[in-house]
Amino acid sequence: MTRRVVITAGASGLGLAMAQAFLDAGDRVAICDADPDAVAALPDTIRASVADVTDEAAMDGFLAALETDWGGADVVISNAGIGGPAGPIETLDLADWQRCLSVNLDGAFLTCRWAARVMRAQGSGVILLTSSISGLFGFPWRSPYVAAKWGIVGLTKALASELGPVGVRVNAICPGAVEGPRMDRVIAMEAQAQGRTEDQVRAGFTDGVALRRFVTAQEVAAMALFLASPAAAAISGQAMAVDGHTERTT
Ligand SMILES: NC(=O)c1ccc[n+]([C@@H]2O[C@H](COP(=O)([O-])OP(=O)(O)OC[C@H]3O[C@@H](n4cnc5c(N)ncnc54)[C@H](O)[C@@H]3O)[C@@H](O)[C@H]2O)c1
């Protein structure tokens, strides 16, 4: 069966890797993203719209148009998130804290509110939320991101309980550090905040991981495919790490 798959922040990074994985599986994929250039660069096999997940009107417009054309959705992936500032909490600005929580949590709220309504009416569906290994551990110097990603896990568990009785499964995916430009930026930011070299910060990430490496976007997308599949029919309310087994965070 061809599934209708909706992914936020799907024009690059993990969202695009997930979009590609579902396309390869023969599904229909719609994404939104805040970056108009990245949206314009996508192949026309992906239905792509410009929308910032924190903008209620933009999200309602994106989702209402989908609902009109597709009649609903089988898989909704609330994936948008920004890393927020790095540093001791006493150095952080309220505006940066609020923006980090807003992209991660307001975006998830707006996306899941719609998904819950259409899936409850269908009596079926799968909701996935991208948390992070920061939603399972208390990484220092990243308090806004950590708080936001634990919030995603809490939202996942609440929605799994709300929607399980009507046949909708809800799970979070918790990627470890993913190879790519985003982690390069995080490492540069943390190196500056901690007065260490980028190599030291990178080693700090991999030394605490049993597999001693970052993960790939394709490995995270494979977890999304699995959780959306009938093989995961009994799995709901879980925070699934794809991280090579994090043992230490400092
Ligand atoms: N990359 C990692 O190492 C990593 C690890 C754990 C969790 N995550 C999480 O995975 C998700 C995706 O991360 P990524 O690494 O692909 O991100 P990224 O920084 O590569 O950005 C992916 C896309 O998100 C879009 N985006 C940013 N803010 C947006 C907004 N407000 N509304 C709509 N789109 C927006 C960007 O335009 C971009 O196209 C995030 O929730 C992130 O927190 C990433």
The ligand as an SDF file (V2000), in Angstrom:
LIG
                    3D

 44 48  0  0  0  0  0  0  0  0999 V2000
   22.1060   16.2480   13.1360 N   0  0  0  0  0  0  0  0  0  0  0  0
   22.2480   15.6800   14.3270 C   0  0  0  0  0  0  0  0  0  0  0  0
   23.3530   15.3170   14.7500 O   0  0  0  0  0  0  0  0  0  0  0  0
   21.0200   15.4320   15.1730 C   0  0  0  0  0  0  0  0  0  0  0  0
   21.1580   14.5950   16.2910 C   0  0  0  0  0  0  0  0  0  0  0  0
   20.0490   14.3630   17.0940 C   0  0  0  0  0  0  0  0  0  0  0  0
   18.8290   14.9370   16.7660 C   0  0  0  0  0  0  0  0  0  0  0  0
   18.7280   15.7420   15.6820 N   0  0  0  0  0  0  0  0  0  0  0  0
   17.4060   16.3230   15.3890 C   0  0  0  0  0  0  0  0  0  0  0  0
   17.0180   15.9230   14.0910 O   0  0  0  0  0  0  0  0  0  0  0  0
   16.1480   16.9140   13.5310 C   0  0  0  0  0  0  0  0  0  0  0  0
   16.6660   17.3090   12.1670 C   0  0  0  0  0  0  0  0  0  0  0  0
   17.9990   17.7310   12.3340 O   0  0  0  0  0  0  0  0  0  0  0  0
   19.0010   17.9990   11.1050 P   0  0  0  0  0  0  0  0  0  0  0  0
   20.3490   17.6680   11.6090 O   0  0  0  0  0  0  0  0  0  0  0  0
   18.4800   17.3590    9.8820 O   0  0  0  0  0  0  0  0  0  0  0  0
   18.8320   19.5900   10.9910 O   0  0  0  0  0  0  0  0  0  0  0  0
   19.4670   20.6520   10.0000 P   0  0  0  0  0  0  0  0  0  0  0  0
   20.0630   21.7090   10.8390 O   0  0  0  0  0  0  0  0  0  0  0  0
   20.3070   19.9350    8.9840 O   0  0  0  0  0  0  0  0  0  0  0  0
   18.1670   21.2620    9.3240 O   0  0  0  0  0  0  0  0  0  0  0  0
   17.2790   20.4720    8.6010 C   0  0  0  0  0  0  0  0  0  0  0  0
   16.1950   21.3830    8.0380 C   0  0  0  0  0  0  0  0  0  0  0  0
   15.4260   21.9800    9.0690 O   0  0  0  0  0  0  0  0  0  0  0  0
   14.9110   23.1670    8.5480 C   0  0  0  0  0  0  0  0  0  0  0  0
   14.3690   24.0190    9.6110 N   0  0  0  0  0  0  0  0  0  0  0  0
   15.0620   24.6390   10.5930 C   0  0  0  0  0  0  0  0  0  0  0  0
   14.2140   25.3580   11.3640 N   0  0  0  0  0  0  0  0  0  0  0  0
   12.9710   25.1730   10.8420 C   0  0  0  0  0  0  0  0  0  0  0  0
   11.6740   25.6590   11.1910 C   0  0  0  0  0  0  0  0  0  0  0  0
   11.5050   26.5090   12.2110 N   0  0  0  0  0  0  0  0  0  0  0  0
   10.6190   25.2780   10.4470 N   0  0  0  0  0  0  0  0  0  0  0  0
   10.7800   24.4500    9.3900 C   0  0  0  0  0  0  0  0  0  0  0  0
   11.9780   23.9700    9.0160 N   0  0  0  0  0  0  0  0  0  0  0  0
   13.0510   24.3280    9.7330 C   0  0  0  0  0  0  0  0  0  0  0  0
   16.1090   23.7740    7.8470 C   0  0  0  0  0  0  0  0  0  0  0  0
   15.7110   24.7690    6.9160 O   0  0  0  0  0  0  0  0  0  0  0  0
   16.7400   22.5530    7.1910 C   0  0  0  0  0  0  0  0  0  0  0  0
   16.3330   22.3950    5.8370 O   0  0  0  0  0  0  0  0  0  0  0  0
   16.0900   18.0400   14.5540 C   0  0  0  0  0  0  0  0  0  0  0  0
   14.9480   17.9080   15.3630 O   0  0  0  0  0  0  0  0  0  0  0  0
   17.3420   17.8250   15.3730 C   0  0  0  0  0  0  0  0  0  0  0  0
   17.2460   18.3830   16.6570 O   0  0  0  0  0  0  0  0  0  0  0  0
   19.7920   15.9990   14.8710 C   0  0  0  0  0  0  0  0  0  0  0  0
  1  2  1  0
  2  3  2  0
  2  4  1  0
  4  5  1  0
  4 44  2  0
  5  6  2  0
  6  7  1  0
  7  8  2  0
  8  9  1  0
  8 44  1  0
  9 10  1  0
  9 42  1  0
 10 11  1  0
 11 12  1  0
 11 40  1  0
 12 13  1  0
 13 14  1  0
 14 15  2  0
 14 16  1  0
 14 17  1  0
 17 18  1  0
 18 19  2  0
 18 20  1  0
 18 21  1  0
 21 22  1  0
 22 23  1  0
 23 24  1  0
 23 38  1  0
 24 25  1  0
 25 26  1  0
 25 36  1  0
 26 27  1  0
 26 35  1  0
 27 28  2  0
 28 29  1  0
 29 30  1  0
 29 35  2  0
 30 31  1  0
 30 32  2  0
 32 33  1  0
 33 34  2  0
 34 35  1  0
 36 37  1  0
 36 38  1  0
 38 39  1  0
 40 41  1  0
 40 42  1  0
 42 43  1  0
M  CHG  2   8   1  16  -1
M  END
$$$$
